[in-house]
Amino acid sequence: MEMEQDQSFVEFLVKALVDHPEDVKTERVVDEMGVLITLHLNPEDMGQVIGRMGQTAKAIRTLLRVVGAKRKARVNLKIYEPEGSHRGPRREGGMNHSGGMGMGQAPSQPSEDSIDEFKL
């Protein structure tokens, strides 16, 4: 069966982003809600496709809607995440990748020892 334009677009785009392009697979289902493309990829590539705060996945979905609108179809993207997997290493201690505090986390209180170091 020939791959539809929207499906081949997703595969082309995602394969350019990931470290394991050979593991990128898509499924396309059409129903009364429109087109649903399910993306399967190597678990190690999950973070690259989702991006920080989901921005990469959001951008892919936006581009896919444009491709769908050209053909008067509603196209959605689902990123398949196997049960029990996670999107990457989770940092303990409240620091995010940018070195700042994560959302909803209070800064840690300095210990008395560290305060004593700064007393004159």
N, C-alpha and C positions, 0 to 999 in steps of 0.2 A: 504494500500500500504506500502511495506517495505521501510524503510528509507535507502538511499544510504550511503556508507561509508563516503564520504566527508561531507554530511549533518549531520550525527550523530557525526562526529568529531567536527564540529563547535559547536553543542549543548553541547557536553561533556565539551569542553574547556571553553566556555562562562559561563556555569552553575557553574563551579568551581571558576570563578572570581567574580560573582555578589552577591548582597545581596538578590535578589528576583529570585532565579533560576526557580521557578514555572511559571514566566512570560516569560521565554525565549522560543521563537518559531522561526522556520525557514521555508522558502519556497524555493523550488528548481525548477529552470526553465532551460531547455536545449534548445538552439537554435544554429544557424550557427556560433555564436561567441564563443560558449562553454557553460559552466555551470555557472549560476548565483544563488548564495545563498543569499537570503534576510533575515537579522536577525532582529527580533522584540524583544524588551525587555522593561522592566520597565524604564520610563524616569529617575528615580533616579539612575539607574545603567549605564546610558550613559557615564558618565565620567570615570568610571572604565574600560569600554570596549575600549573606545577611548584612554585613557591614556594621559599623559602629552605630548604635541606636537604631538599627534597621534601615539606615538610609540607602544602602545599596539595593536592598530588596525593594524598597519603595520606588527607587528610580527605575528598576527593571519593570515593575508593575505599571508605572506611568508610561514608559515607552511601549509596553505591550498593549495598553489601552489605545494608544495612538494607532498602532498597527491594526488593531481590531476595528477601530472607528472607520478606518479607510475602507473596510469591507462590510461596514454596518453590522458589526457583531460585538457583543460584550465579551471580553476575554479577561479571565482571572488566572492568577498564578498561585499555586500551592507548592510550598517547599516541603517535601516529605522529610520528616525527622523521625528516624527509627526510635521505637520505644526504648527508654533507658539511656539514650544518648544525651549529650549536652553540647553546647555551642563552643566550648573551648575552656581553657583553664579559668577557674574562678579564683579570684584573689581574696585571700583572707585578710582581715585587718582594716577593711574599709577604704583602701586606696584603689582608685580606678586606673586605667591605662595612662591617663594623662597626668598622673601624679597628684591629683586632687582628691577630695573626699567624694565618695559615691553618694548618690541621691538618697536622702532619708537617713543618713548616718550622722550621728553626732561626733564631733571631734573628740579625740581621747584627751583626758586630763593629764597634765604633766605630773610626774611623780615628785615627791618632796626632794628626792636626791637631785633631780635636774634643776629644781628651783634653787636649791642651795648653791649650785655651781655658779649662778648668776648674781648671788648676793655679794656686795662689796665689803 
